Amino acid sequence: LNRVGRYCENKGITLPSLKRVISAGAPVSPSNIARFASTLSDGVEIHTPYGATEAMPVISIVSKEILSETAELSKKGFGICVGRPINGLEVRIIEINDNPINEWSDTLILQDGDIGEITVSGDLVTKQYFRKPKANALSKIKEGNRIWHRMGDLGWMDKNGRIWFCGRKNQRVITKNGLLFTIPCEAIFNNHPMVFRSALVGVGSPPNQKPVICVELEHDRKQKRKKLIKKELIELAKSSVLTKDIETILFHKAFPVDIRHNSKIFREKLAKWAQKKAN
């Protein structure tokens, strides 16, 4: 969406023949949705389904609801709203835990508004992995004859039953002051007009990781301009309770991303790069 939307915006192109747009595989920012929506005819919706190989789709939302109800909250660091579960599936948010959970207990469920791991159950959800007992132990929870799949993603549920995506569980940053989540923190820095995208990574070992924001700029800037942008980003960080403890900004020329859609950021690779820069 980003690449095509930018091209259309720069060339003054509209896409009146499109009747429906679907984008999946990585979080879609409200700004990208707004840009692409401007190329479409009135009433044409952009669908952004959420799911995984083990369960697809799980949740979905359309551009009208995003732009009118959730976009501004996403910019403030609430996460990206991915919508409500589709018919026949149930989603629950459980406490963050890296260990296997053998049996389901309702004590695992968090209150609405609390960030935890997204779990899903229903006919579309795979029951097990083939000959992978360790993966089954880490990803599947038994509740009688029912199976809950742990998505490995973090998020929260609002009072309207919508799920807000906050990043991958294994990419959360564990600091001495608590947990930091990728999508909410990155949103604060992405508000800067010169930032193309950002990525939160942790340097060091939990529970004393140092939070670092890697930044890919809209255009490669001269060193003098980068110093000013870095100063502005530090001020942005201080303006939010989510990012007030982030003091390290690193500029990266081009993020490593999934080549299939050029948007899923390989934060693990960036973390190794940031570690080398820190050393």
C-alpha positions, -999 to +999 in steps of 0.1 A: +000+000+000+028+024+009+047+022-023+017+023-046+000+050-025+030+072-026+034+068-064-002+076-070+000+107-047+031+120-065+017+114-100-019+125-092-032+091-101-065+077-090-077+041-091-115+042-098-117+006-111-108-009-078-138-022-058-120-037-028-085-036-014-070-061+010-036-057+027-022-084+050+011-097+063+023-067+083+007-039+103-006-011+081-003+024+095-033+048+094-012+073+074-007+046+047-043+038+047-053+074+044-029+080+015-042+049-004-078+056+004-075+090-013-069+072-047-101+052-044-137+059-053-162+069-026-174+038-007-145+015-016-130+000+015-095-011+024-096-043+044-066-052+067-072-087+080-050-100+108-040-137+112-012-162+108-004-194+089-021-213+118-052-192+117-062-169+088-081-147+090-087-141+127-097-104+129-105-077+103-113-041+101-120-016+072-105+017+064-136+038+073-135+026+109-098+031+111-097+066+098-128+078+117-123+061+151-088+046+157-062+064+137-055+093+161-052+068+190-026+048+170-005+080+165-005+085+203+009+050+209-022+029+216-012+003+190-028-005+156-064-015+158-069-047+137-106-050+144-130-076+158-128-114+155-146-129+125-176-151+130-168-185+145-136-174+162-130-163+198-100-141+208-087-138+244-058-117+257-037-136+283-008-127+305+026-125+289+045-157+294+073-173+275+068-208+289+045-236+278+009-235+292-004-270+293-040-264+305-063-234+300-073-214+331-095-183+331-071-167+355-048-162+325-072-137+309-064-100+313-088-072+318-098-051+288-071-025+282-042-045+295-015-056+270-010-094+268-006-122+243-033-127+217-049-162+217-075-176+193-098-206+192-122-219+166-126-242+136-101-222+114-073-227+140-048-255+135-048-281+163-012-289+162+021-288+143+032-320+125+060-338+145+069-306+164+062-313+201+082-283+213+063-259+191+030-275+202+040-270+238+048-234+233+019-225+210-011-246+220-032-246+251-058-273+258-092-265+272-111-298+273-116-307+236-108-271+226-074-258+215-062-222+220-035-210+197-010-185+211-003-160+183+030-148+196+017-113+192+009-088+219-022-066+220-052-055+241-089-055+238-110-023+240-146-020+254-160-025+219-143-059+215-117-046+191-081-059+192-052-035+192-019-050+179+012-039+199+040-060+183+056-095+186+061-110+220+097-120+214+105-084+203+093-067+235+121-048+253+126-057+289+142-029+308+148-022+345+118+002+344+094-023+328+083-035+294+084-015+262+063-027+231+074-020+196+043-007+178+032+018+205+067+032+210+075+035+173+043+054+166+056+083+187+087+087+166+069+080+133+050+113+139+081+132+129+078+143+093+113+132+083+109+097+097+100+070+071+098+043+097+113+034+131+120+002+150+124-003+188+151-028+197+167-039+230+205-038+235+218-062+262+201-089+281+167-089+299+157-076+324+182-048+319+180-041+282+187-007+269+159+006+246+172+019+212+152+034+184+165+027+149+153+053+124+151+052+086+146+087+073+124+097+044+155+108+025+192+103+033+202+135+051+235+153+057+251+148+091+243+183+103+206+178+095+206+144+112+219+160+144+189+183+144+165+155+137+180+134+165+175+163+189+139+166+178+133+129+182+146+130+217+122+157+225+094+136+210+104+107+232+102+129+263+067+140+254+052+106+259+051+083+290+057+054+266+091+066+253+104+089+281+132+064+290+144+061+254+176+082+249+194+064+221+186+071+184+204+053+156+200+062+119+199+032+095+200+038+058+176+010+048+159-014+073+161-052+066+125-061+057+106-091+044+110-089+006+075-102+000+058-069+010+087-046+020+070-037+054+076-064+080+108-052+098+134-077+108+140-062+143+162-091+153+187-081+127+185-044+137+191-054+173+224-071+164+233-040+143+225-017+172+245-039+196+276-035+174+271+002+172+268+004+210+300-015+214 
